[in-house]
Structures are given as structure tokens and as C-alpha cells.
Amino acid sequence: MRALSSSAPPFSFTTFKHKPQFLSPHPNLKPPTNFKLRSSSTSNNNTPKLDELAYEAERQRLDAKARDAMAETSKREMDNDDDPKAWKWIIRKRIWDLMESLNVASNPRPVHHRIPNFVGAPAAANNLCGLEEFKVGSCIKVNPDSPQKQVRFLTLSGGKKLLTPQPRLRTGFFSIVESTMLDSSTIIEACTSVGVAKYGRPIGLDEKIKVDLIVIGSVAVDPKTGARLGKGEGFAELEYGMLRYMGAIDDSTPVVTSVHDCQLVDDIPVEKLLVHDVPVDIICTPTRVIYTNTTILKPQGIYWEKLSPEKLSQVRILRQLKSRIEKETGQKLPSGPSEKLPPTAQRRRRRS
């Protein structure tokens, strides 16, 4: 992996020493005392009880199918020297390989084609939840991946609302989980996909909500620019764009990621980023907190002209949103090329 530059960085960081603690409250957070258990079958007697084993088995089956598809896509694009997306896969593979070779990867393994879990993820989460931006927030959006499980736990144990997407947006949109829906025996379960399905309240595009902080998973991130690479499916960007459409977030909403120190890189070319790529404002590792002072523009919504018909067909909420906008405007929205990720879009920098 390329070493980070030794010159004076345009970012700031604080170094910490932590003993990792998994699923234990942050010392500055006070767990709520008014936990209430909500039945997994909800108050509507017509709502069937969740078949947890079937739900989890289907989730894992679809996740494996998606990883296989990503593996095929990455190989095809890396083998094509002229493919404008090859450089992203090269960096991702380098980081995945490095984490496995250093044995800093955690289950589920191998970490390839995932947001990689890592040794020290709880310590990184504790650093994240010690941020002032987290402490003052009341609604925190957190991705559903393994390395951010402790962040979800600390969000709920701190009495905050947890907004989390359903896996790959396959079955819906977002769910809100609140500590008042839980008790001390269910809060850990509520940090999992099954638990969100049991205890969360699904929301739609018309939900009036303000998100105070976005926590996003990463494969690689540049502390000098805030440029970030995910696992390559683009769902984090879609989630961000839909929250912008809802008015739940704006340019000032902080975006934070938690990663292992070896996931910090210095070779993500900002000029090759796509217009919908989401930069990060703050990076939390097990050893430090880095404010990137990013000047990369954040996406302003969904870029329909970049969205392939295949991706649209996978995500029902996107089809609903597209239909709504077309009905409201009386105009047909553009669509992106079939089976292709968006072409490179020149990224402008915000003026300092």
C-alpha cells in the first residue's frame, strides 16, 4: 500500500489508545432507563410474526449472490485497461488483500467484496461516538455492515434514534429504531438486520425526519481529501441521494466513516471520482480521529442519468421515487446506460 505523505497534512487528527470493547456503552453516554419491550409481531394482529431464521437465511443467500456478481464485475473491469472504473477495483482489492494478509480482518471473512470488518472496530466506534457531532445529534444514520455494529449499539444505548437502511434496499427503504422500542435484553439484537426487521419502524419517502449525522462504511478512504471508496455497489450513494430528496440532510450534515488504520490511502484521484460519490468529513480509526476538511462537493440528490436500468430494477423504492417525480413534473426522467456504472464525471472543488 502506498505510504501516506510525510508532508504537513491539510487535515487534523487526534491519536488515542484504546482497549477494544464490543457492545459496551461509551463512557460519555448514559443508557436510557425507560426501555420498553415491543413485541416482534407489532400491535397490529394482522401483521405476521417475523420468521427470523428464514429472513436471515434469505439475506445471506442474496448477499452471497451479490458478492459473486461483484467479483465477476471487478474481474471484468480490472482486466480491461481502458475501463474508467478499473482503478477503483485495484485499490479495493489491494486493501482487502492487505487486511487479510495482516490478519486485521474480522468475521465475516474473507472480507473481499464487503465493507470489511476489522480488528479494533469497537475502538473505532468508541472514538466515533465520542465526537461532539455524535453527542449533540438525536438521529443518526448508520450503515448495516458488521464493522459499524458497535456504532449502532452506542446510538441506541445513548437514547438516540437509529436510522438504518434495509440491506441493499432490496425489501424497502429505511427503518427507524428507538430505544423506547427495546429493553436491555433486545438492544443488542436490534443492532442486527433481523433485529431491525423485528423492532424497527419502516419509513417512506414522505417521512419528516432530520438526520444529524451520517455514518458510512468504507473500503478505502483518503484522510487528505476525504475521498472514499465503498465496496462497489453504490447503495451508500443512493441512500444519500434519497435522503437529500427527502430534505433529511444537506451539505452541512457531517459524514463519518470508521475504518482500520491500514484502510487509509493517499492515491484516490479526486478528478476521477463520480458526481454521486460521497466524501467523508471525519474518519475514525481505532487509534485516531481525523477531520479531513474535505473540499469535494457532496451529491445533491439522485443522478438519474447515471443510474442503470438494472440497478433501478433491483431497488423498489427508487422505482417509486422515479414514478413520483415523473408524475409531479410531467416529464420522463433520463436513465443511465445498461449494465454500466456511470462514466467519469469531473468533480469540482468547493472554494475555500
Disulfide bonds with the S-S distance in Angstrom:
none
